[in-house]
Amino acid sequence: MADIDWLSVWPTQGDVDPESYATIQVTFNAVDQDSGTYVGYLVITSNDPDEDPLAVVCSLKVTEQEAGVEEGITSVPIEFSLDPIAPSIVSAGSMAKVSYALPKATRVTIMVYDVNGRRVKTLVAGEMPAGYHQIGWDTRDNQAMTVPSGSYFCRMQTPEYTKSQKVVITGGFSVRGEEDEEEDVGEPEETEQPEDEVDDDDKEEDPNGG
């Protein structure tokens, strides 16, 4: 996409598996823009020779601030922030909204971690313009698999700011239940092997004793 100061998109490229999908964040920035209507195109291409490029129209209308609007309100935040995840309790397969604010253009990473500190999903990783931003998390991990039920932490980090917010996923499968099943299966196998060895030894000793 051509360099347009009022429109940005992340990521600009990537791979999407068949029958899957990817989340793309498009940001409209009205800072330092004159009043008027701005029109741009987000062109999506594929490596499939039978698929034509898809052009998505992106339009931004900038209007002057009306008289009587409370002073101090601006389209650019005065400080970094990461709002609480909305909603804070999400059903597996549903969408959670992650809203954050940048007082200036900077590099940002927003990632989701499980309670063991393992990275589950990368939501944002790159240079972002100043302003208020929002991105959705569909409760899937980086392999496009729905995450198990439990608590997760969404962490935003810039060179000057770090903040985490908690979100709880319900209705997904239980990892603990699967681990219990694996342990139950493993324990009998370990006890059966020595029993078989004892039985074999007994069979060998019987003829010698006779």
Residue pairs with C-beta under 8 A, 6 or more apart in sequence:
1 7
1 9
1 12
1 42
1 43
2 40
4 40
5 29
5 33
6 28
6 29
6 30
6 33
6 38
6 40
6 60
7 26
7 27
7 28
7 29
7 38
7 40
7 42
7 58
7 60
8 26
8 27
8 29
8 128
8 129
9 24
9 25
9 26
9 27
9 42
10 24
10 25
10 27
10 124
10 125
10 126
10 128
11 24
11 126
14 22
16 22
17 144
20 144
21 144
23 123
23 135
23 136
23 137
23 138
25 124
25 133
25 135
26 42
26 58
27 128
27 129
27 131
27 133
28 58
28 60
29 129
29 130
29 131
30 60
30 62
30 75
31 75
31 76
31 129
31 130
31 131
33 60
33 62
34 62
35 62
35 63
35 64
36 61
36 62
37 59
37 60
37 61
37 62
38 59
38 60
38 61
38 62
39 57
39 58
39 59
39 60
40 57
40 58
40 59
41 55
41 56
41 57
41 58
42 55
42 56
42 58
43 53
43 54
43 55
43 56
44 53
44 54
44 55
44 56
45 53
45 54
46 53
75 131
75 132
76 103
76 130
76 131
77 101
77 102
77 103
77 130
77 131
77 132
78 103
79 101
79 103
80 100
80 101
80 102
80 103
80 156
80 158
80 160
80 161
80 163
81 100
81 101
81 163
82 98
82 99
82 100
82 110
82 154
82 156
82 163
82 164
82 165
83 98
83 99
83 100
83 101
83 165
84 165
85 96
85 97
85 98
85 154
85 165
85 166
85 167
86 96
86 97
86 99
87 96
88 166
88 167
88 168
89 167
89 168
89 170
90 96
90 139
90 167
90 168
90 169
90 170
91 139
91 169
91 170
91 171
92 139
92 146
92 147
92 149
92 169
92 170
92 171
92 172
93 138
93 139
93 146
93 171
94 138
94 139
95 136
95 137
95 138
95 139
96 136
96 137
96 138
96 139
96 167
97 134
97 135
97 136
97 137
98 110
98 123
98 134
98 135
98 136
98 137
98 154
98 165
99 132
99 133
99 134
100 108
100 110
100 132
100 133
100 134
100 156
101 131
101 132
101 133
102 108
102 128
102 129
102 130
102 131
102 133
102 158
103 130
104 130
105 127
105 128
105 129
105 130
106 127
106 128
106 158
106 159
106 160
107 126
107 127
107 128
107 158
107 159
108 124
108 125
108 126
108 127
108 128
108 156
108 157
108 158
109 122
109 124
109 125
109 156
109 157
109 158
110 122
110 123
110 124
110 125
110 135
110 154
110 155
110 156
110 157
111 119
111 120
111 121
111 122
111 123
111 125
111 154
111 155
112 119
112 120
112 121
112 122
112 123
112 137
112 152
112 153
112 154
112 155
112 167
113 119
113 120
113 152
113 153
113 155
114 120
114 147
114 150
114 151
114 152
114 153
115 150
115 151
115 152
115 153
119 142
120 141
120 142
120 147
120 152
121 137
121 140
121 141
121 142
121 147
122 142
123 135
123 137
123 154
124 135
137 154
137 167
139 146
139 147
139 169
139 172
140 146
140 147
141 147
146 172
146 173
147 169
147 172
148 169
148 172
148 173
148 174
148 175
149 169
149 170
149 171
149 172
149 173
149 174
150 168
150 169
150 172
150 175
151 166
151 167
151 168
151 169
152 166
152 167
152 168
152 169
153 164
153 165
153 166
153 167
154 164
154 165
154 166
154 167
155 162
155 163
155 164
156 162
156 163
156 164
